């Protein structure tokens, strides 16, 4: 009996250590109040924001080289949070972004790398479709977005990821969500000295001449060394005039 009690007490001593495993912040994705999606620790010491476009080839290249080490080194450990803001460039980007966001932030961060990896394929289909597409000047926006999704094969891409046709159409027709993305785009493209996509802010400061993972890695490392833990990044301005997409 005494031996049994000693073994039981030993297990009790081990249990708290097992429960204290560090959080994998790369599994934590949230929607912010202004509609942006964020991956990682909301209280991270360094706040990284990327302004991206899903039809931007430079964004695809950067995603391919940067997202894996960024996630492993900085996001997963809780040191850096990663927020995505859409700097829409065209109607194909608009449709892709609405569908990618349709199932929420976790689904978005899972789909975005695959969209970038297959960008040449679905944009190639979009270009071919646009050559023979009917005039859309008077087409309602939600109908146009559905046409674009079908013509580019985005409808099939997201169907394969479990998004039903009914839900996809509802997301494309969601006026509030469309307005959210337009506001993000206007905020991005009307920023002083905005360099185009992809663009980044680190703790609220717009970065210039940042084009590679090596560049980003150095700047995040420097920010972690200098930035106080209590820093709160300023809220992005949403006052820029809206433009039609």
C-alpha positions, 0 to 999 in steps of 0.5 A, a space after each residue: 500500500 505504501 508503495 502504491 501511495 508513493 507512486 500515486 504522489 509521484 504522478 501528482 508531481 508530474 502532472 503539473 509539468 505536463 499541463 504547463 506545455 507552451 502554447 503553439 500560437 500558430 494554431 490561434 487565429 482570430 478576427 479583429 474588430 475591423 475585420 482583419 485576420 490575425 494569427 498568433 499571440 494577440 499580446 505578442 511583443 512585436 506586431 507584424 502586419 502584411 498588406 497583400 493581394 492574392 493575385 500579386 506574384 510578388 506576394 506569392 513568391 514571398 509567401 513561398 519563402 517566408 511563411 514557414 520560417 516566420 511561423 516556426 521562429 516567431 508566430 508559433 513561439 508567441 513573439 510575433 503576431 501576424 495580421 493580414 490586411 487585403 490590398 485588393 488589386 482586381 476583381 479576381 483578387 476580390 472574389 478569391 479574398 471573399 472565398 478565402 475568408 468565408 469559413 473564418 480565420 483558421 480556414 483563411 490561414 490554411 487556404 492562403 498558402 495553397 492559393 499562392 502555390 497554385 496562383 499561376 493555375 487559377 489566374 491562368 484560367 481567369 485570364 482565358 475566361 476573361 477573353 470571352 467573358 460577357 460584358 459585365 459593366 451593368 452586372 450586379 457585383 455579387 453576380 460578377 463575383 460568382 462569374 469570376 469564381 467560376 471562370 477562374 476555377 476558384 469555386 472548385 478550389 474551395 469546394 474541394 476544401 469543403 466550402 459548399 456552393 450555397 455558402 460560397 455564394 452567400 459569402 460573395 453576396 455579403 455586402 458587409 464583408 465586401 465593404 470591409 475588404 474595400 475599406 482595407 484596400 482603400 486604407 492600404 493604397 492611400 497610405 503615404 509612401 505605400 510601396 505596393 504589395 506585399 507591404 509590411 508594418 512592424 509595430 505600426 511603422 511602414 517598412 521600406 525596401 523589404 522584399 525577402 525573408 532575410 530582410 524580414 527576419 533581420 527586422 523582426 529580430 531587431 524589433 524584439 531586442 528593442 521593443 518594450 513588452 507593453 507596446 500597443 500598436 496604433 490602430 490603422 486609419 480607416 478614413 481614406 475615401 472609398 473607391 469602386 472595385 
